[in-house]
Amino acid sequence: MNLTDAQRRHLRSLAHPRKPVVTLGRHGLSEAVLAELEQALAHHELVKVKVGIGDRDARAEVIHDMCERTGAELVQRIGHVATLFRRNPEAPKVSLEPVS
């Protein structure tokens, strides 16, 4: 799924008040964390993940790996927090179009 700039901007505005629901520690992306992320994406579609490992390059690599393994799209990354989006085809909850 490729998000347009307008959709990405809209998702950023929706994610702004949300808190991270998944936290990665120093042990990295384990199967348990990946399962929790899958569950959060299926339920919420738009989630924030706090990545508390390594330096900037290590975090970028882990976030890229999370997106590949879950099929999620990176909406934005600020410091240690990444916002991910994955559409739930059975029950969409988040609108990709801004309400006028």
C-alpha positions in Angstrom: 0.0 0.0 0.0 1.4 3.4 -1.0 0.1 6.4 0.9 -0.2 9.8 -0.8 1.3 12.9 0.9 -2.3 14.0 1.8 -3.1 10.7 3.4 0.1 10.6 5.3 -0.5 14.1 6.6 -4.1 13.1 7.6 -2.8 10.0 9.4 -0.1 12.1 11.3 -2.9 14.4 12.5 -4.9 11.4 13.7 -1.9 9.9 15.4 -0.8 13.0 17.2 -2.8 12.6 20.4 -2.2 8.8 20.6 0.3 7.2 22.9 2.7 4.4 21.9 1.0 1.0 22.3 4.0 -1.2 21.6 7.5 -0.7 23.1 10.7 -2.3 21.9 13.4 -2.7 24.5 17.1 -3.5 24.2 16.3 -7.0 23.1 15.0 -5.8 19.8 12.3 -7.2 17.6 11.4 -10.5 19.2 8.6 -12.8 18.1 6.5 -11.7 21.1 6.9 -8.1 20.2 6.1 -8.8 16.6 2.9 -10.7 17.6 1.8 -7.8 19.8 2.4 -5.4 17.0 0.4 -7.6 14.6 -2.5 -7.6 17.1 -2.3 -3.8 17.6 -2.3 -3.1 13.9 -5.3 -5.5 13.3 -7.2 -3.8 16.1 -6.3 -0.1 15.7 -4.8 0.2 12.2 -2.8 3.3 13.2 -0.3 2.7 16.0 2.7 4.3 17.6 5.7 2.2 18.5 8.4 3.3 20.9 11.8 2.0 19.8 14.3 2.3 22.6 17.3 0.7 21.1 20.7 1.7 19.8 21.5 4.7 17.7 19.6 6.4 14.9 20.7 3.9 12.2 19.8 0.9 14.4 16.4 2.3 15.1 15.8 3.0 11.4 16.8 -0.6 10.6 14.4 -2.1 13.2 11.5 0.2 12.0 12.1 -0.9 8.4 12.2 -4.5 9.5 8.9 -4.1 11.4 7.2 -2.6 8.4 8.4 -5.4 6.1 7.4 -8.2 8.5 4.0 -6.8 9.3 3.1 -5.2 5.9 2.6 -1.8 7.6 3.4 1.6 6.1 5.6 4.0 8.0 3.6 7.2 8.4 6.3 9.2 10.4 9.2 8.8 12.7 10.2 11.3 15.3 13.1 10.3 17.5 12.3 7.0 19.3 8.6 6.9 18.2 7.4 5.5 14.8 3.8 5.7 13.6 2.7 2.8 11.5 -0.5 2.2 9.5 -1.9 -1.0 8.1 -5.5 -1.2 6.7 -7.7 -3.9 8.2 -9.6 -5.1 5.1 -12.3 -6.8 7.2 -13.2 -3.8 9.4 -11.6 -0.5 8.4 -11.5 1.9 11.4 -9.4 4.8 10.1 -10.5 7.0 7.3 -7.7 7.9 4.8 -9.6 11.0 3.7 -9.7 14.1 5.9 -13.2 15.2 6.9 -13.9 18.7 5.5 
